[in-house]
């Protein structure tokens, strides 16, 4: 069994996630998606939507239209489905989520009761072609966001069970089409048993995370009960393709077993290259598991999006700053015309102030240029005297 220090594990995590080394940029957004296995979607858009920020963090100033084309293209390169959360997934992973589609079908409902005329909705898509919710009566009944119309509930249910699929969007609206039209036939025809789905997905999650505890893998795939047991079997039998490792300082494993699992190809690789300096989306797979973020980086992070404004400590959409392989601070960004506004900037305790300022300034100005801003304003910083220095354009 391989023994790793916490620092070695952190560097392997960064390598697996595409934050170390120039070769991590090869293949652009499409290759990045396949490296990560899943890119989480979210409706919030501050500087950009999260799926764009994920690509920017790794690849730099890639064109935003190029990001969209790489995710949603014709023919389909990806599809949207449930992994860690609602995610963009490589189209070749369609068969691997058969276990979840069957689970939804067996359950017979989602958050809402499935309307009785859902078969008519499916037939309409079959006859008329791809639709959005607005084509079939709109998404809401007029109440809160969860007060969905029957048409919206029906479309989402048909997506859950695999009759429909979303492989592209118009604006931010899903376009629903028959899976038999959008998914390549050689993928659509694969009907893998649950055990095989979980075995393969365990490998996908492990390669994406690089070094991961069992809990990290469970969180990535959001499996439980019998599927969590299948994950355990895939790990212990070696069927996942991952190998057991021991990471110093990480919590002990279950029943005296290893406390982590790793991609053997990653362990055998030469992890070299320059670290990325960048802002990181709260929904990036590098940090989407808050317990893992604290374990790997020593960085305690809470997204305060849903916290009442008066009770927020760091801001509405705080983005950690990655530099030198560490999370050194956090920024609450906004945009006003052609100015990127950092409403708050906080440096982590114990970081080298001079180096941290240079890194945060680089992260702010690089992000500003990417979203088309030509100036940066810092409204508040901790320590306070750094605000003017952070807003100064790098030489």
N, C-alpha and C positions, 0 to 999 in steps of 0.2 A: 504494500500500500504506500502511496506517495504522501510524504509529509510536506506541507506548505506553511510558510509563515503567512500572517495576515496580509503583509505587503505584497508577497508573491501572488496570493489569491486575488488581491485587488487589481494588480496589473493584468492578470489573466482575464479577469472580468472585463476590464476596459478593452483588451485586445479582442475578445469575443464579440463585444458590442460595437466594435469599429471605431474606437476613440484613440487608438494607438497605431502608428505606422501609415506610411503613404499608400501602401497597397490596399488599405481598408477602403479607399475611394474608388478602386477599380470596379468597373461595371455600373457605376452610378446608382441611381435610386432603385432600379429593378434588382440589382445584386444586393443592395442594402436590405431590401425587404426580405429576400431569401436568407440572408445572414441572420436577421432578427427573428424570422419566423412569424412575427405578428407585429403590427403597428396599430396602437390603440387610437380610436376615433373619439372626438369630443366636440360638442357644439360650440364651446367657448372659443372666441377668436379675439386675442389681444393684439400681439404683433402679427400673428398669423394663426391658422388652426394648428392643432397639435401635430397632426400627421405631416404637415409641412415643416414644423419646427424639428421634428425627429430627423428628417432628411438634412436640414440645414446644419444641425449640430454636428453631424458626421462628415458631411460633404462640402460644407462651406456655402458660398453664394450660388448654389444651383438655382436655375430659373424656376420660379414657382409654377409656371405652366408645364415645365418639364417634369416637375414632381407629380402633378395631376395626371399627365399622360402616362407616366410610368406606373401609377397605381391603377388608373381606370383607362383602359385602352380597348381598341377593337382590332383584332380579337382580344378576348379577356386575358389579362395577365394576373389578375387577382380577383378576389370576391370578398364580400363582407359577411362576417359571421361572428359567433360568440366563442372567444378564446379566454384570455384573461378578463376581457370585457368585450364590448363591441369593437372589432378589429378588422383591419385590412389584412388578408391572408393570401399567400401565393396560390394561384389557381391549381397548381399541382397537388396542393394539400386538400382539395375537395374530398377525396375518399376518406381521409383521416378523421373527418368530423361526422362520419356516418353514425358513430355511437351516439352523438349528441342529437342528431336529427331523429334517430329512432327513439331516444329518450323523450323528446318533446312529443312525438306522435303517441307514445304509450301513455304519457301523462294526460294528454287530451286538452290541455289549456296552457295559457301563458299567464301573464299578470291579469289579463282581462279574460272574461268568458268568450270563447270563440263563437262568432255569430253563426246561426244555422244555415245561412245562404252562402257560406264561404266557397262552395263548389261552383256557384254561379260566377263568383269573382274570378276564380281560376279559369273558367271557360272564357270569360271576357278577355283575359290576357292571352289565352290561346288563340282567340279569333282576331283580336285587334292589334296584338303586338305589345311591346314594352309600355308600361304605364308608370306614372307617378301618382301620389295620393291625390293631387289636384285633378287628375284625369278621372278619378272615380268618386269624387264627392268631397275631397278635402280630408285633412288629418284630424281635426278636432271638432268637438260638438259645440265649442264656444266657451267652455269652462276652463279650469286649470290645465296645465300642460299634459297631465295624465288622463284628462277626459277625452280619450280618443274616440273618433268616429268608428262605426262598425267596419267601414272600408279600410281604415288604417289598421285596425285590429286584425282583419282578415288577411291583408297583405303581409303583415309581420308574421302571422301564424304560418302562412304558406311558405314564407322564407325560413322560419324555424324548422319546418319539417322537410325542407328541401325541394318542394314543388316549384318554388320561385327562387330566384337568386338576384342579388344586386352586384353587378360588375362595373357599374359606372354611376355617376351622379350628374344632375343638371343643377348648377348652382350648388346648393347644399341639400337638394332633394334626391332621395334614392330613386333610381329607375329599376323597377321590378320586371323581370322577364322570366320566361320558362327556363328552368334549369336545362332542359333538353335542347334548348336553342343556344344557351350562353356557355355551357360547360362542354369542353371537348368530349366527344363520345368515348374515347378510351379512358377518360377519368370518370365520366358519369356511369359507365358500366361496371366499375369496380365496387364490389360489395364486401368490404372487409369486416370480419368479426370484431366485436368490441375490444377483445384482448390485443388484436393486431393494431387497431387504431391507437390504443393507449401506448403500446410498445413503441410505435414509430414516433408518436407525439412526444413521448418522454425524451427521445433522442433529439428532436427538434428543439425542445425547451432547454435541454442541457447544453446543446451547442450554442444556443443563443446567449444563455447566461454565463457560460464558460465554466464557472465553479458555482455549485448551488447545493443548498440543503434540500432534503425531501420537501420541507415546507415551501421553499422557493419554487420547486417544480409543481407542487400542488397549486400554488397561487397562480403560476403562469397559465396552467391549463384549466383551473377552477374545476377540479374533479373531486368527488367525494364518494363515500360508501363503497359499493363494489368496484367503481372505477379507480378509486384511490388504492384499493387492494390490488387491482391489476397493475397500477403504477409501481407499487412495492415489489410485486413479482418480477416486473420488467427490470427493475434496478438490481434486485438480488440475484437474478438468474444471468445477468449480463445481456439480456435481450435488448435493452435500451441502447447498447453501444457505449454507455458511460462507465467510468471506472471509479471505485471508491477512493477517496482521499481524506486526509485529516488536516484540517486547517487550525493552526494554533490560535487559541482565543475565541474560536467559535463554539457555540453550545455543543455539548456531547450529543452523539447520535442516539437513535432509539435502540433500547435493549443492548447497549454496549457496542453497537455497530458503528460504521463510519459516520462522521458528522457532515460529510459533503460528498458530492459526486462531480466528476469533471469529464470534459471531452478529451479523450486520449490524444487526438491529433493536436489539440491546443497545448497539452502538456509537453508534447514532443517538439513544438515549434520554437523558433527563436524569437522571443517577444522583444522586438526593438523598434525604434522609431520615435518620432516626435508626438507628444501628447497634444490633443486638441484643447484649445482654450475657447470656451463657448458658454452661452446660456443654455440651460436644459429645461425642456418642457416638464411640468409636473406629471404628465402622463407618459413620459418616455420610459421604455422598459428598463433603462439603467436604474431608475429610482421609483418605479411604480409600486413596488413593495416597500412600504416605509420601514418595516422592521429590518429588511435586508439592507436598505440604504444606511441605517444606523450601524448595522453589523459590519458592512464593507467599508464605509467611509467615515464612521464616527460622526455622522451628520443627522441630527434630529430634525425631521421635516414634517410639517403639517400644512396642507393646502387650506387656506383660509377663505376660499371662494364662497363657502356657505356659512361662514361665521359672520354675525352682525358686524357692521363696519366699526362700531365703537369698541368692539372687543378684539379686533385684529391687531396682531403684534407686528407682522412683517408685510402685510398687504394682501390685496385681492387675488392676484395671480403670480405669486412669488416664484421666480425661476432661479434655481441654484446656479452658481457659477462654477464650472469645471475648469481647472487649470493645473498643470503639472501632475495630473492623475489624482487630484483631490478636489473635494467640494469646499471652496474657500470662502464663499459668501453667498448672498442671495439678493436678487433685484426684483422689485415690483414694477414692471414696465407698463407703459402706455404709449399712445401715439397721438400727437396733436399736429395735424397738418404734416409738415415736413420735418417735425422735431420728434425724436424719440425721447420720451420723458421717463426718467427713473424716479418714481414717486418716493421710493425708499431704497437705500442700499445698505446692507449690513454685512460686515466682515465677520468671519468666524473667530471666536476667541483663540488666541495663540498663533494666528497666522502672521507671517512676516509682512508688516504693513506696507513697506515700499514695494515688494514684489507683488503683493496682492492688488495694490492700486493699479499697477501697470497691467496686470491680467484682467481686472474688471473693466478698466478703460478700454482695453482691446476688445473684450467681449461686447461692451456696449456699442462701440463705434462700428464693429463688424456687423452686428445685428441691425444697426441703423441703416447702413449702406444696403443691406440685403432687402429691407422693406421700403427702400426709396426715401429715407430721411437723410438730410444733410447737416443736421445739428443734433446735439445731445444736451438735455437739461437734467440736472440732478437736484431734486427738490429737498431731499433729506438724506443724510448719511450717518452711519454710526461706525467710527467716530465722526462727529459733525464737521471737523475741519477738512475732511477729504472731498467734500462735494465739488468744490471748484476744480480740484485736481482731476477728479474722475470725468468731469465734463469737458476737459481740455482735449482737443483732437490730437491723437498720437502723431508723432513726427514722421 
